Amino acid sequence: MAHLTHLDEHGDARMVDVTEKTVTDREARATAFIAMRPETLAMIRNHEHPKGDVLATARIAGIMAAKKTHDLIPLCHALNLTSVKVHLSIENAETPGVRIESCCRLAARTGVEMEALTAVNIAALTLYDMCKAVDRGMVISDVRLVEKSGGRSGHWAG
């Protein structure tokens, strides 16, 4: 089993010291899905939601959240992100809903996975918040890291 870096030799939580790590280009991509009733999705697609463009609002919320990850998750480092992209796409296949994808980039001593995951989560929660008046049964699922690169561990895709 791998060593948990956020625990010291006594098992106490700590912020990882990254001082001696090498600065490398790092990138992480994450995804999430929010399922909803077809009528709710149609309202979003047709720009008929009384609160305005919910996809644009969710995109901005995801970007803002990535930038504030260190304020939300204890022990995360404050990072100087160089790029945050959040893409939302309407899906009508088996389950109607919105697929959310994020990509965060930087040059740093620590990874950017938590920022990518925070972006998709907050974008999904924003969609839920804006649409809950018409569809309280929406389900947020499939939140996961898709890929990361950079740092000592190199490239990973899942």
C-alpha positions in Angstrom: 0.0 0.0 0.0 1.2 3.5 -0.9 2.3 5.9 1.8 -0.3 8.6 2.6 1.6 11.8 2.3 -0.9 13.9 4.3 -0.1 12.0 7.4 3.0 12.4 9.5 4.9 9.7 11.3 2.4 9.8 14.2 -0.7 9.6 11.9 -1.5 13.3 12.3 -2.8 15.3 9.3 -0.3 17.7 7.8 0.2 19.8 4.7 2.8 18.1 2.5 6.1 20.0 2.3 6.8 20.4 -1.5 9.8 22.7 -1.1 12.3 20.3 -2.5 10.1 19.1 -5.3 11.0 20.2 -8.9 8.7 22.6 -10.7 7.2 20.9 -13.7 4.3 21.5 -16.1 1.3 19.8 -14.7 -2.2 19.2 -16.0 -5.3 17.4 -14.7 -8.6 16.6 -16.4 -11.8 15.6 -14.5 -15.4 14.8 -15.5 -18.8 14.7 -13.9 -22.4 14.1 -15.1 -25.7 15.5 -14.0 -28.7 13.6 -15.1 -32.1 15.3 -15.3 -35.5 15.0 -16.8 -35.8 15.5 -20.6 -37.9 18.6 -20.0 -35.3 20.2 -17.8 -32.6 19.5 -20.4 -34.8 20.9 -23.2 -35.2 24.1 -21.1 -31.4 24.5 -20.9 -30.8 23.6 -24.5 -33.4 26.0 -25.8 -32.3 28.9 -23.5 -35.7 29.0 -21.9 -34.6 28.9 -18.3 -35.9 32.0 -16.4 -32.6 32.4 -14.6 -30.7 32.8 -17.9 -27.9 30.8 -19.5 -27.3 28.1 -16.9 -24.5 26.5 -18.8 -22.5 29.8 -18.9 -23.1 30.4 -15.2 -22.0 26.8 -14.3 -18.9 27.2 -16.4 -17.9 30.4 -14.6 -18.7 28.8 -11.2 -16.4 25.8 -12.1 -13.5 28.2 -13.1 -13.9 30.2 -9.9 -14.0 27.1 -7.8 -10.8 25.7 -9.2 -9.1 29.0 -8.3 -10.4 28.7 -4.7 -9.8 24.9 -4.1 -7.2 25.7 -1.3 -10.0 27.6 0.6 -12.4 24.6 0.3 -10.2 21.5 0.9 -8.0 21.5 4.0 -4.3 20.8 3.4 -4.4 21.8 -0.3 -1.7 24.2 -1.5 -2.7 27.6 -2.9 -1.8 27.2 -6.6 -1.1 29.8 -9.3 -3.2 28.2 -12.0 -2.2 29.2 -15.6 -5.3 27.7 -17.2 -8.7 26.5 -16.2 -11.1 25.3 -18.8 -14.6 24.0 -18.1 -16.7 22.5 -20.9 -20.4 21.5 -20.6 -22.1 19.4 -23.2 -25.7 18.3 -23.5 -26.2 14.6 -23.7 -29.4 12.9 -24.8 -28.2 9.3 -25.1 -29.6 6.8 -22.6 -29.7 9.3 -19.7 -30.5 13.0 -20.5 -28.2 15.4 -18.8 -25.1 17.5 -18.9 -21.5 16.2 -19.1 -19.0 18.5 -17.4 -15.3 18.4 -18.2 -12.5 20.4 -16.7 -8.8 20.9 -17.5 -6.5 22.7 -15.1 -2.8 23.5 -15.9 0.2 25.1 -14.2 3.9 24.9 -13.6 4.4 24.0 -9.9 5.8 21.6 -7.3 2.4 19.9 -6.7 -0.4 18.5 -8.8 -3.6 20.1 -9.9 -6.0 17.1 -9.6 -8.0 18.6 -6.8 -8.6 21.8 -8.7 -9.9 19.9 -11.7 -12.2 17.8 -9.5 -13.4 20.8 -7.6 -14.3 22.6 -10.9 -16.6 19.8 -12.2 -18.2 19.4 -8.8 -19.1 23.1 -8.3 -20.2 23.4 -11.9 -22.6 20.4 -11.4 -23.8 21.9 -8.1 -24.4 25.2 -9.8 -26.5 23.5 -12.5 -28.5 21.7 -9.7 -29.0 25.0 -7.9 -30.2 26.8 -10.9 -32.6 24.1 -12.0 -33.9 22.6 -8.7 -37.1 24.6 -8.9 -38.1 22.6 -12.0 -36.3 19.3 -11.3 -35.3 18.3 -7.7 -34.6 14.7 -8.9 -31.4 15.6 -10.7 -28.5 13.2 -9.9 -24.8 14.2 -10.0 -22.6 11.2 -10.7 -19.5 9.9 -12.5 -17.2 12.4 -10.8 -13.7 11.3 -11.5 -10.2 12.2 -12.4 -9.7 11.3 -16.1 -6.0 12.1 -16.6 -3.1 13.8 -15.0 0.4 14.6 -16.1 3.6 16.1 -14.7 5.5 15.6 -11.5 7.4 12.6 -10.2 4.6 10.1 -10.9 4.3 11.3 -14.6 1.3 10.5 -16.7 -1.8 8.7 -15.5 -5.0 8.0 -17.3 -8.0 6.2 -15.9 
